[in-house]
Amino acid sequence: MSPSASPSAAPPALWNRPHLLGLQGLSAAELTVILDRAADFKRLHAAGQTKLDHLKGVTVGNLFFEPSTRTKTSFSLAAKRLSADTVDFTASGSSLSKGETFIDTARNIEAMGVTQMVVRHSTSGAPYHLTKHLKAGVINAGDGTHEHPTQGLLDIFTIREHRGQIAGLTVALVGDILHSRVARSNIWGLTTLGAKVIVCGPATLIPPEIERLGVEISHSLDAIVPRTDVINLLRIQAERQRSAFFPSIYEYAHFFGMNGNRVQRARKDVLILAPGPINRGVELTPDVADGDHSVILDQVTNGLFIRMACLSLLHEARSVSGQH
């Protein structure tokens, strides 16, 4: 495809889903369709085509029942880059404080002509629940501790962009696996595309049953650093923790924080990822966050193109099925 050409529609056989609720259950072909579409959009952007008409006449609703900076801004910008109108909702100061239900809030916003809903909620399964009450397409922007599919996709896209492929790579997810929806989306996506995944952290933050997802469990970062191609450092989610899962932040950083010494023991081309916001000095030290191996800002950039891809693919699938 030439840089100036518009991305072609995905064949219905490869992408026909009206919603994106998680990466669990997506095939390697479906994941690749999203990644390839995002790559097309990134090439168009590099060629100076920053305003496309894929969603002209479409209204996208951003329903965020949890605080967000990167994800909400990224989805809003992605919709506008595709010429969609946007409606932004935050729970603070909304009619929820007057007793309106989650479903009624979403249905009222849909009644304003919204045909795609981007939803973040603290309850696992909330986006799926919405699909039972709305005609609009629903994209999960993070639900409880379940999944965060577009974050998983942008992580995978960033790895593929730097390494060419996912199959055969060893990827470590380090930190708070227990509470991390990002970890679950990464696990589903990476293993489906052929990567080996290691989850690493304190025993209290790794659910034993996660091994059933086809991952290796390690409780020593030092033991796995030399054999990993990618290290994705997950944030310690204090807001989701109801008890102490480790003695202190200092101790966590000592055993599981990525620092300069550990980078020196890693492979020469190791990639360091971290879904924001990062806690400098905890999950990783400033020199690592800003160092040559870090692709953290690439992740943020790539999130825009992944979300453009998801919005456009869902719109096309719904148009083909007559749901638009």
C-alpha positions as CSV (number, residue, x, y, z in Angstrom):
1,M,0.0,0.0,0.0
2,S,1.4,3.4,-0.9
3,P,1.8,5.9,2.0
4,S,-0.9,8.2,0.5
5,A,-3.5,5.4,0.1
6,S,-6.3,5.0,2.6
7,P,-6.4,1.8,4.5
8,S,-8.7,-0.7,2.8
9,A,-11.6,-2.2,4.7
10,A,-10.8,-5.5,6.5
11,P,-12.4,-8.5,4.8
12,P,-15.5,-9.5,6.7
13,A,-14.1,-13.0,7.3
14,L,-11.2,-11.5,9.2
15,W,-13.0,-8.8,11.3
16,N,-16.8,-9.0,11.8
17,R,-17.1,-8.2,15.5
18,P,-19.4,-5.3,16.5
19,H,-17.7,-4.9,19.9
20,L,-14.2,-5.1,21.4
21,L,-14.6,-6.3,25.0
22,G,-11.2,-8.1,25.4
23,L,-8.5,-9.9,23.6
24,Q,-9.5,-13.3,25.1
25,G,-11.0,-15.3,22.2
26,L,-9.6,-13.2,19.4
27,S,-7.7,-15.2,16.8
28,A,-4.2,-14.4,15.6
29,A,-5.7,-13.3,12.3
30,E,-8.1,-10.9,14.1
31,L,-5.3,-9.5,16.2
32,T,-3.1,-9.0,13.1
33,V,-5.9,-7.2,11.3
34,I,-6.0,-4.6,14.1
35,L,-2.2,-4.3,14.3
36,D,-1.9,-3.9,10.5
37,R,-4.7,-1.3,10.4
38,A,-2.9,0.7,13.1
39,A,0.4,0.4,11.1
40,D,-1.5,1.8,8.0
41,F,-2.7,4.7,10.0
42,K,0.7,5.4,11.4
43,R,2.2,5.5,7.9
44,L,-0.5,7.9,6.7
45,H,0.2,10.1,9.7
46,A,3.9,10.1,8.9
47,A,3.1,11.1,5.3
48,G,1.2,14.1,6.6
49,Q,-2.4,12.7,6.4
50,T,-3.6,13.5,9.9
51,K,-7.3,14.0,9.2
52,L,-9.1,11.1,7.6
53,D,-12.9,10.6,6.9
54,H,-13.4,7.0,8.0
55,L,-15.9,8.0,10.7
56,K,-17.4,11.1,9.1
57,G,-20.9,11.5,10.4
58,V,-20.3,9.1,13.3
59,T,-20.6,10.2,17.0
60,V,-18.3,8.4,19.5
61,G,-19.2,8.6,23.2
62,N,-16.4,8.3,25.8
63,L,-17.9,7.0,29.0
64,F,-15.3,7.1,31.8
65,F,-16.6,6.0,35.2
66,E,-12.9,5.9,36.4
67,P,-10.3,8.6,36.1
68,S,-8.1,8.5,33.0
69,T,-5.7,10.7,31.2
70,R,-3.9,8.8,28.4
71,T,-6.7,6.4,27.4
72,K,-9.5,9.0,27.4
73,T,-7.4,11.6,25.6
74,S,-6.1,9.0,23.1
75,F,-9.6,7.7,22.2
76,S,-11.0,11.3,21.9
77,L,-8.1,12.3,19.6
78,A,-8.4,9.0,17.6
79,A,-12.1,9.7,16.9
80,K,-11.4,13.2,15.8
81,R,-8.6,12.1,13.5
82,L,-11.2,9.9,11.8
83,S,-13.6,12.9,11.5
84,A,-16.0,11.6,14.2
85,D,-17.9,13.8,16.6
86,T,-17.3,13.0,20.3
87,V,-19.3,13.2,23.5
88,D,-17.2,13.0,26.7
89,F,-18.7,11.8,29.9
90,T,-17.1,11.6,33.4
91,A,-18.8,10.3,36.4
92,S,-17.8,13.2,38.6
93,G,-20.7,15.7,38.7
94,S,-22.9,13.6,36.5
95,S,-26.5,12.4,37.0
96,L,-25.1,9.3,38.7
97,S,-24.8,11.4,41.8
98,K,-28.6,12.0,41.6
99,G,-29.3,8.3,41.5
100,E,-29.3,7.6,37.8
101,T,-28.1,4.0,36.9
102,F,-25.1,3.1,34.8
103,I,-27.4,1.7,32.1
104,D,-29.7,4.7,32.0
105,T,-26.8,7.0,31.7
106,A,-25.4,5.1,28.7
107,R,-28.9,4.8,27.1
108,N,-29.5,8.5,27.4
109,I,-26.1,9.3,25.8
110,E,-26.9,6.8,23.0
111,A,-30.2,8.6,22.4
112,M,-28.2,11.7,21.4
113,G,-27.0,9.8,18.3
114,V,-24.0,8.0,19.7
115,T,-23.2,4.9,17.7
116,Q,-19.9,3.8,19.4
117,M,-19.3,3.8,23.1
118,V,-15.9,3.7,24.7
119,V,-16.4,2.5,28.3
120,R,-14.1,2.4,31.3
121,H,-15.6,1.1,34.6
122,S,-14.3,-0.2,37.9
123,T,-16.6,-3.3,37.7
124,S,-15.4,-6.2,35.6
125,G,-17.9,-7.1,32.9
126,A,-19.5,-3.6,32.8
127,P,-18.8,-3.1,29.0
128,Y,-20.2,-6.6,28.3
129,H,-23.3,-5.7,30.3
130,L,-23.8,-2.6,28.2
131,T,-23.9,-4.6,25.0
132,K,-27.1,-6.2,26.3
133,H,-28.8,-2.8,26.5
134,L,-27.4,-0.7,23.7
135,K,-27.5,-0.8,19.9
136,A,-24.2,1.1,19.8
137,G,-20.8,-0.7,19.4
138,V,-18.9,-1.0,22.7
139,I,-15.1,-0.8,23.2
140,N,-13.8,-1.7,26.5
141,A,-11.4,0.9,27.8
142,G,-10.6,-1.0,31.0
143,D,-13.1,-2.9,33.2
144,G,-12.1,-3.7,36.8
145,T,-9.4,-6.3,36.9
146,H,-10.7,-8.0,33.8
147,E,-9.1,-6.6,30.6
148,H,-7.8,-3.4,28.9
149,P,-7.7,-4.6,25.3
150,T,-6.4,-1.5,23.6
151,Q,-3.6,-1.2,26.1
152,G,-2.6,-4.8,25.4
153,L,-2.8,-4.1,21.7
154,L,-0.7,-1.0,21.8
155,D,1.9,-2.8,23.9
156,I,2.0,-5.7,21.3
157,F,2.0,-3.2,18.4
158,T,5.1,-1.4,20.0
159,I,6.9,-4.7,20.4
160,R,6.1,-5.8,16.8
161,E,7.2,-2.4,15.5
162,H,10.7,-2.8,17.1
163,R,11.1,-6.5,16.7
164,G,9.2,-7.3,13.5
165,Q,7.2,-10.1,14.9
166,I,5.8,-11.5,18.2
167,A,6.2,-15.2,17.6
168,G,9.3,-16.6,19.4
169,L,9.9,-13.7,21.7
170,T,10.0,-14.0,25.5
171,V,8.0,-11.3,27.3
172,A,8.1,-10.7,31.0
173,L,5.1,-9.0,32.7
174,V,6.4,-7.7,36.1
175,G,4.5,-6.5,39.1
176,D,1.0,-6.4,40.2
177,I,-0.5,-9.3,38.1
178,L,-3.3,-9.9,40.6
179,H,-5.0,-6.5,40.0
180,S,-3.8,-5.8,36.4
181,R,-6.3,-5.8,33.6
182,V,-3.4,-4.9,31.4
183,A,-1.6,-8.1,32.3
184,R,-4.5,-10.2,31.2
185,S,-4.9,-8.5,27.9
186,N,-1.2,-8.8,27.2
187,I,-1.3,-12.5,28.1
188,W,-4.2,-13.3,25.8
189,G,-2.7,-11.3,22.9
190,L,0.9,-12.3,23.2
191,T,0.3,-16.0,23.7
192,T,-2.1,-16.1,20.8
193,L,0.5,-14.5,18.6
194,G,3.2,-17.1,19.6
195,A,5.2,-15.3,22.4
196,K,6.4,-17.0,25.6
197,V,5.1,-15.0,28.6
198,I,6.6,-14.9,32.1
199,V,4.7,-13.3,34.9
200,C,6.9,-12.1,37.7
201,G,6.3,-10.5,41.0
202,P,5.7,-11.2,44.8
203,A,3.8,-14.4,45.4
204,T,1.0,-12.3,47.0
205,L,0.5,-10.4,43.7
206,I,0.4,-13.4,41.3
207,P,-2.8,-15.5,41.3
208,P,-1.8,-19.2,41.1
209,E,-4.5,-20.0,38.6
210,I,-2.9,-17.6,36.1
211,E,-0.6,-20.5,35.1
212,R,-3.6,-22.0,33.4
213,L,-3.4,-19.2,30.8
214,G,-0.2,-20.7,29.5
215,V,2.4,-18.5,31.2
216,E,5.4,-19.2,33.3
217,I,5.5,-17.9,36.9
218,S,8.6,-16.5,38.5
219,H,9.2,-14.7,41.8
220,S,12.6,-13.5,40.9
221,L,13.2,-10.7,38.5
222,D,17.0,-11.2,38.6
223,A,16.5,-14.9,37.5
224,I,14.5,-14.0,34.3
225,V,16.1,-10.7,33.2
226,P,18.9,-12.4,31.2
227,R,16.5,-14.5,29.1
228,T,13.8,-12.0,28.2
229,D,13.4,-10.0,25.0
230,V,10.8,-7.6,26.5
231,I,10.2,-6.5,30.0
232,N,6.8,-4.8,30.7
233,L,6.7,-3.2,34.1
234,L,3.2,-3.0,35.5
235,R,2.2,-0.3,37.9
236,I,1.6,-1.1,41.6
237,Q,-2.1,-0.4,41.8
238,A,-2.6,0.9,45.3
239,E,-6.1,2.1,44.5
240,R,-7.2,-1.5,43.9
241,Q,-5.4,-3.1,46.8
242,R,-7.3,-3.5,50.1
243,S,-4.4,-4.9,52.1
244,A,-0.7,-5.0,52.2
245,F,0.7,-7.3,49.6
246,F,4.4,-6.5,50.3
247,P,6.2,-5.0,53.3
248,S,7.1,-1.7,51.8
249,I,7.5,0.2,48.5
250,Y,11.3,0.2,49.2
251,E,11.4,-3.5,49.4
252,Y,9.3,-3.9,46.3
253,A,11.6,-1.6,44.3
254,H,14.6,-3.5,45.6
255,F,13.4,-6.9,44.4
256,F,11.2,-6.1,41.4
257,G,12.1,-2.6,40.2
258,M,14.0,-2.3,37.0
259,N,17.2,-0.3,37.5
260,G,20.5,0.3,35.7
261,N,22.2,-2.7,37.1
262,R,19.5,-5.1,35.9
263,V,19.5,-3.5,32.5
264,Q,23.2,-4.2,32.3
265,R,22.5,-7.9,32.9
266,A,19.7,-8.0,30.3
267,R,20.0,-8.7,26.6
268,K,21.6,-5.9,24.7
269,D,18.5,-5.2,22.7
270,V,16.0,-5.7,25.5
271,L,12.8,-3.5,25.3
272,I,11.5,-1.8,28.4
273,L,7.7,-1.1,28.4
274,A,5.5,0.4,31.1
275,P,1.8,1.2,30.8
276,G,1.4,4.6,32.4
277,P,1.2,6.3,34.8
278,I,4.6,5.1,36.0
279,N,5.9,5.4,39.5
280,R,9.5,6.5,39.1
281,G,11.7,4.8,41.6
282,V,9.2,2.0,42.2
283,E,8.6,-0.1,39.0
284,L,11.6,1.4,37.3
285,T,14.3,4.1,38.0
286,P,14.4,7.3,36.1
287,D,17.5,6.3,34.2
288,V,15.7,3.2,32.9
289,A,12.5,5.1,32.1
290,D,14.4,7.6,30.0
291,G,17.1,5.3,28.8
292,D,17.9,3.8,25.4
293,H,15.9,0.6,26.0
294,S,12.8,2.4,27.0
295,V,9.9,2.6,24.4
296,I,7.4,4.0,26.9
297,L,6.7,7.2,24.8
298,D,6.3,5.0,21.7
299,Q,3.6,3.1,23.6
300,V,1.7,6.4,24.1
301,T,2.1,7.4,20.5
302,N,1.0,4.0,19.2
303,G,-2.1,4.0,21.4
304,L,-3.5,6.7,19.1
305,F,-3.2,4.5,16.0
306,I,-4.4,1.3,17.8
307,R,-7.6,3.2,18.9
308,M,-8.1,4.6,15.4
309,A,-7.8,1.0,14.1
310,C,-10.4,-0.3,16.6
311,L,-12.9,2.5,16.0
312,S,-12.7,2.1,12.2
313,L,-12.9,-1.7,12.2
314,L,-15.9,-1.8,14.5
315,H,-17.6,0.9,12.4
316,E,-17.0,-1.1,9.2
317,A,-18.2,-4.4,10.8
318,R,-21.4,-2.8,12.0
319,S,-22.0,-1.1,8.6
320,V,-21.6,-4.5,6.8
321,S,-24.0,-6.2,9.2
322,G,-26.5,-3.3,8.9
323,Q,-26.2,-2.3,12.6
324,H,-24.8,1.1,11.8
